[in-house]
Amino acid sequence: MATIVVCSLAVGGCLTLDPTVTADTSDSAVFERVAPSESWSSQRVRAKATLTSSPSAGNVSKITVVAASGTSFSTASIDPGQTNVSLELPANENATLVASDAVNGTTIEKLNVTTGGDTLL
């Protein structure tokens, strides 16, 4: 395991321990919670998004993570009734989660998130 981490750092960048994901979901009709799902990250923070049980969340079939630069960083497909979604977020920067209905292309909600943590290298 240590060899894999060292090799990936040599190629990929900084190591972040205890990554954080900050998102204000208090007024969200789609997102109940977004939290890191691993205790370390390199260029990507793996996170778990919990969706609400609202009708709006039930219409979501895709979540796109848009980096601060405006480019698409990652995408996750959502099955009907799915409430937990694995996401990859850019490390140590702002991003926007765009929840949409992939069938008709409608954006249902956008949520701003910020990732951080203890950067080692």
N, C-alpha and C positions, 0 to 999 in steps of 0.2 A: 504494500500500500504506500509506504513512504517513497519508494522509487517512482511510482506513478505520479504522486503529487509533485515531487521534485522535477520530473521530466515535463509535466504539464506547465509548471511555473516557468521553466526555462524557455518554453515555446510560447506560452500564453499570457503571462503577466503576473499580477499581484495575487497574493493569497489573502483572503479575508476570513477571519474567524468570527463566529457569532454574527452572521449577517442579519440585518434588520430590514423590514419592509414597513414603511409608514404610509398609511392611506386613511383618509377620513371617509368611513363608510356610513356615518350616522344618517345621512339623507339619501342613501343609495337604495334604489328599488331592485337592484340586481345583486350587488356584492354585500354579503354579510361580514366577511372577514378575509383579509389577505395576510398570510404569514409565511416566513421562511420554513422550508421543510428539511433543510440540512444544516449542520453546524459549521460548515465552511463553504467557501465558494472561490472561484477564480474569476473568469470574465462574466459568468452567468450566475445569478442567484436562483436556485430552484425554490419555488414557492407553491403553496396550496391556497387556492381561492375557494371559499365557501360561498355558494350562491343562496340567496333568500328563497323563500317559498312563494314569492309574489307571482302574479301572472306575467309580469314583465320578464322576470328571470326565466320563466317557463318558455318564453319565445326565443331565448338566446341559443344559437346553434354554433357560434364561433366567438372566441375571444382573441383579438390581435393585440400584441404588445408592441407599442410604437415607442421607439427610443427618443431621447431628447432632440436628436438630429432630425426627427421627422420620418425616419425610415422604419419599415417593419422589422422588428427584432425577432419575434416568434409568433406562432399561431397555435391555438388549441381548439380542436373540434369538441362540441358538446352534444351528448346524446340526450334525447328527451328524458326528463326526470332526473338527470344527473345533477348532483348538488356540490360535489367536490371536483375541482379541476386542478391539474398540475400545470404550472406555468414556468417559463424561464424568463427572468427579468435581467436587464443589463445591470452589472454590478456598479455600485457607488455612483449612481446617477438617477435623474428623474426619468419617468416613463409614463405613458398613458395606456390604460387598459381599455380597449374598445370592444364592447359587447355588442354583437350584431346578429341579425337573422340572416344567415347565409343564403336562404332560399330567395328572398327578395332584395337583399343587400341593404336593408334598413339598419341604421345605427340605433341601438336601443339605449345605450348609456356609455359615457366615458368617465373613467376614474383615474385621477392622477395619483401616482405612487412614487415613493423615493426609497432607494435601497442604500444601505450603508453597512457599517460594521467596523471591526478592528483590523485595519490593513497592516500586514506584516512586511511585505516586500514591495 
